[in-house]
Amino acid sequence: MASHVAVDLTKTAGIRAVNFNEADLLTCLANDFGYENWIARALDYYADPGDVVVLISSSGESTNILEGAKKARELGLTLLTFLFFL
């Protein structure tokens, strides 16, 4: 769903949008920096000033999501989270 929304935002709204659900991106960064840090490291490499970061978690307690949120704040990015408590 995130991939589809990213393409639609780019195509119809003219908003450059990417997602980090590529298996190679995830596994490469997780192998090198730890699973808990892969999102934060991806933001180091790909985020630009003024970007909006959208993080989605089903528990709200995933370490990789929490570390990604911290990194987004450190970089001064706008942060939007969706948390689903089951």
Order of alpha helices (4+ residues) and beta strands (2+ residues): alpha-alpha-alpha-beta-alpha-beta
